[in-house]
Amino acid sequence: MFSFLKSKSEPEPAPENPLAAPVETPDVPRPKEQSGLDVGALLEPPPAPAGGAAQIGPKDEARTAELMPKVVEAISTVFDPEIPVNIYELGLIYKIEADAESKVKVEMTLTSPACPSAQQLPSEVRYKVKALEGVSDAFVEVVWEPAWTKDLMSEDAKIGLGMF
């Protein structure tokens, strides 16, 4: 019969949605406690550094000088998706330090606390710095002092964005 002839009291059958079907999850074998594996540690986020600071040792001037060009080159490949200039030229990188064990700390800021890329940019910086040969680990600390202004941009960035 025609659907427009049905009475209003009869509800229309809902179309089948394959995404709404319950998902069966396989039983994943869990190691027993006596196995010596700490599976819970895999599911927990890494512990926060003590005092909120990156976990690197005292700054090693020679190691910092050695790694600096490679770190700057890696960071220069990170772009804010809304701005066609890399974050190093934008002036978002405040400090780069390395310790004797080649752990690198990058202190950076964002253009604003409401930056839509606030999660992406620091993660990408950490990933690219940590991937460098000679770097044993990398930490990124986002700071808000001093606040970012367009005065922190390089001359090339200002020219590229028409902000001179």
N, C-alpha and C positions, 0 to 999 in steps of 0.2 A: 504494500500500500504506500501511498505518498506520505513522506514525513511531515508535510505541512498540514495533513489532515489529522494527525495524532492530537489527542487532547493534551492540554497544558499540564495535567496532573501526572502524565507519564514522563519520567525523566529520560533524557537522551542517554544512551549508553556511552560511557567515556571511551575515547579511542585508546587503544593499547599503546602504552609508552614503554618501549624496551628498557629505557633508562630507569624507570620507576620500579622495575622488578627487583626483588631482594637479591643481593649478591652473596653467593656462597663463598666463604673463605676456607681454604684448605687448612687442615690441622697442621700447624707447624710444630715439629718436635722441639721441645725445649730441653736444653741440657739440665741434668740434675745438678743440685748445688754441689755435690761432691766432685763434679768434673773439674772444678777449679776455674771455670769461666764465669766472668762477671757480666752476664748478658744485660743486666740493668744499666750498666755503664754505657752501653751502646745506645740506649734509648733516652738517656738524660742529656741535656745540653752541657757543653763543657763548663767547668767551674769558672766563675768570674775571677779575674785577676785580683789579687789582694790590694785593697785600697783603690780599686778602679783603674790603676795604671797598668800599662802593658808589662808583660813579664819578660823583660830583657835585663841583662846585667848592666854594669856601668858602661857608659859610652866609650867606645874604642875609636879614637880619632883616625888612626891609620886604616882600620877596617871600614869606617864610615866613608873615608875619602876614596877607598878602593871600590866600594860598592855603589857609591853615589851616582856615577854616570849611567850604570846599568839600571838602577832603580828609577831614575828620572826618565830614561828612555821607555821603560815599561809603563810608568804612570802616564806618560805622554800619549799612550794608545787608548786611554780611558776618556770617553767623551760623555758629557751630560747629553741625554737624548734630545733635550730642548734647545741646546746651544751648540752650534757647529765649531766649537773650539775645545781642545782638550783641557782637562781639569788642571793640569800643571800651568798652562798658559793663562787660565782663568784666575790663577792665584789662590786656588783652594788648598794647595799643599803648603803647610806652614813649616814643618820640620821633618827631616829624615835622619835617623840615627841608627847605628849598628853597634852591637857589642862584640866582644872577642870571639864569641861562639857563632858569629854571623847571623844572629837574630836581628831583624830589622823592625824598627818602630817608625810608622808614618803618622804624623799629626796633621790632620786636615780639618777643613770646615766645609760647609755647604753654603750655597748662595742665600738660603733662608731656612729657618727651622721647619717650615712647611714644604720643603722641597719634595716633590713626588718621587725623586730618585734617592731618598735618604737611606734606604736599605741597599739598593743596588750599587751605588758608587763606592762606598767603603768596602763592600764585599769584593767587588771587581778589583779594587786596588790591592787588597790583601792577596787575592788569588794570583794576580800577575806578578807581584813582588815575590811571593813565596815560591813561584815557579822558576825564578831566576837561578841559574847555576851559581853556586857559591853562597846562596842564602839558605840557612837551615830552618828558619821559621819567620813569619811576618805577623805583625800586629798593627791594626789601624785604630787610632783614637780620634773620634770626632770631637772637636772643641768649638766653642762659640765665642771665645775671647782671643784675639780681637775679632770683632764682627767683620764679616766680609763686606767689602765695598768694591766698586768698579776700579778704584785706584790701585787695587792689588793686581789687576790684570797686566800682562806684559804689553808692550807697545804693539807687537804683532797681533795680539788678541783684540786690542782696541781698534786697530785698523781693520782687521777682518770683520768685526762687528759694527763698524762705522761709529765707534764711540770715542772720538778723539777731541 
